Amino acid sequence: MRFTIKPALSGTLCCLLTLTSPTAMAETIENIEYKYYQISPRTPHEIKPELMRKTPIREFGGSFNGRTDWYIDWSFNSRSTQYGCQLTSTVTKVRVVYILPALSEHVKDAKTIEVFNQFNTALTQHEHNHGEHGLKAAREIDDAFKQIPPQRNCRNLARYVDAIANIIVDKYVRLDDEYDRSTRNGETEGAVIY
């Protein structure tokens, strides 16, 4: 399952800075976190009930085995020049959080471990593909910021920056949704257990 939370618009910093380069300095900061919930099946047939019982991911009237959330925030500095207001620096931050199952250390049955590992490898890859959408969105925002020309004033520049970033975020939210539809939430990739 994939659930994306869109960012709130960041605060805009309009500052008068003296820089000699007309191109804004840009930076992308990536933060990736893993959160695990433990299951303790004794046999392969107990894996699915354990997942359903222990998962913290309950939404839309159902429960899910894994999830990826990504959050993007951006900020910038600008300055007024004779050509209008231009970006001097930007920072795009992306935080990707994976929630995945893990076997308890008390699980010793070799077949249970094998079945779980096969399923969990596919689930983890599916969730990483969602996370990649968030990372790509942040990088695309960063690249777009480098191309923004000076605007008439700093208020227009702030609106322009936020509009571009929001369009890119929306694009990747739609890609996430389409990815889940086309893979049936990872089922066609083996991220399913019976």
Solvent accessible surface area in square Angstrom, and as a share of the most:
residue,aa,sasa,rsa
1,M,28,0.12
2,R,9,0.03
3,F,70,0.29
4,T,24,0.14
5,I,74,0.37
6,K,101,0.43
7,P,23,0.14
8,A,85,0.66
9,L,105,0.52
10,S,19,0.12
11,G,59,0.57
12,T,49,0.28
13,L,95,0.47
14,C,65,0.39
15,C,54,0.32
16,L,144,0.72
17,L,68,0.34
18,T,133,0.77
19,L,57,0.28
20,T,143,0.83
21,S,58,0.37
22,P,104,0.65
23,T,81,0.47
24,A,11,0.08
25,M,122,0.55
26,A,35,0.27
27,E,89,0.40
28,T,42,0.24
29,I,73,0.37
30,E,75,0.33
31,N,72,0.37
32,I,80,0.41
33,E,49,0.22
34,Y,96,0.37
35,K,101,0.43
36,Y,126,0.48
37,Y,20,0.08
38,Q,102,0.45
39,I,0,0.00
40,S,52,0.33
41,P,1,0.01
42,R,179,0.65
43,T,57,0.33
44,P,31,0.20
45,H,154,0.69
46,E,46,0.21
47,I,0,0.00
48,K,87,0.37
49,P,60,0.38
50,E,16,0.07
51,L,0,0.00
52,M,80,0.36
53,R,146,0.53
54,K,90,0.38
55,T,3,0.02
56,P,84,0.53
57,I,2,0.01
58,R,134,0.49
59,E,30,0.13
60,F,146,0.61
61,G,93,0.89
62,G,32,0.31
63,S,23,0.15
64,F,45,0.19
65,N,32,0.16
66,G,0,0.00
67,R,46,0.17
68,T,0,0.00
69,D,6,0.03
70,W,1,0.00
71,Y,63,0.24
72,I,1,0.01
73,D,63,0.33
74,W,3,0.01
75,S,36,0.23
76,F,4,0.01
77,N,39,0.20
78,S,0,0.00
79,R,38,0.14
80,S,67,0.43
81,T,39,0.23
82,Q,153,0.68
83,Y,162,0.62
84,G,12,0.12
85,C,1,0.01
86,Q,12,0.05
87,L,6,0.03
88,T,2,0.01
89,S,20,0.13
90,T,2,0.01
91,V,39,0.23
92,T,0,0.00
93,K,104,0.44
94,V,2,0.01
95,R,92,0.33
96,V,0,0.00
97,V,6,0.04
98,Y,7,0.03
99,I,22,0.11
100,L,3,0.01
101,P,0,0.00
102,A,27,0.21
103,L,36,0.18
104,S,7,0.05
105,E,126,0.57
106,H,139,0.62
107,V,15,0.08
108,K,158,0.67
109,D,61,0.31
110,A,79,0.61
111,K,111,0.47
112,T,0,0.00
113,I,56,0.29
114,E,102,0.46
115,V,41,0.23
116,F,5,0.02
117,N,73,0.37
118,Q,139,0.62
119,F,7,0.03
120,N,27,0.14
121,T,97,0.56
122,A,18,0.14
123,L,5,0.03
124,T,31,0.18
125,Q,99,0.44
126,H,0,0.00
127,E,0,0.00
128,H,59,0.26
129,N,46,0.24
130,H,0,0.00
131,G,0,0.00
132,E,64,0.29
133,H,28,0.12
134,G,0,0.00
135,L,12,0.06
136,K,97,0.41
137,A,0,0.00
138,A,0,0.00
139,R,98,0.36
140,E,53,0.24
141,I,0,0.00
142,D,12,0.06
143,D,78,0.41
144,A,24,0.19
145,F,1,0.01
146,K,84,0.36
147,Q,142,0.63
148,I,20,0.10
149,P,71,0.45
150,P,57,0.36
151,Q,38,0.17
152,R,193,0.71
153,N,61,0.32
154,C,27,0.16
155,R,169,0.62
156,N,35,0.18
157,L,0,0.00
158,A,17,0.13
159,R,142,0.52
160,Y,86,0.33
161,V,0,0.00
162,D,19,0.10
163,A,49,0.38
164,I,35,0.18
165,A,0,0.00
166,N,38,0.19
167,I,117,0.59
168,I,13,0.07
169,V,0,0.00
170,D,45,0.23
171,K,75,0.32
172,Y,18,0.07
173,V,31,0.18
174,R,148,0.54
175,L,75,0.37
176,D,1,0.00
177,D,66,0.34
178,E,84,0.38
179,Y,37,0.14
180,D,15,0.08
181,R,159,0.58
182,S,71,0.46
183,T,13,0.07
184,R,147,0.54
185,N,61,0.31
186,G,0,0.00
187,E,66,0.30
188,T,78,0.46
189,E,69,0.31
190,G,36,0.35
191,A,9,0.07
192,V,49,0.28
193,I,13,0.06
194,Y,184,0.70
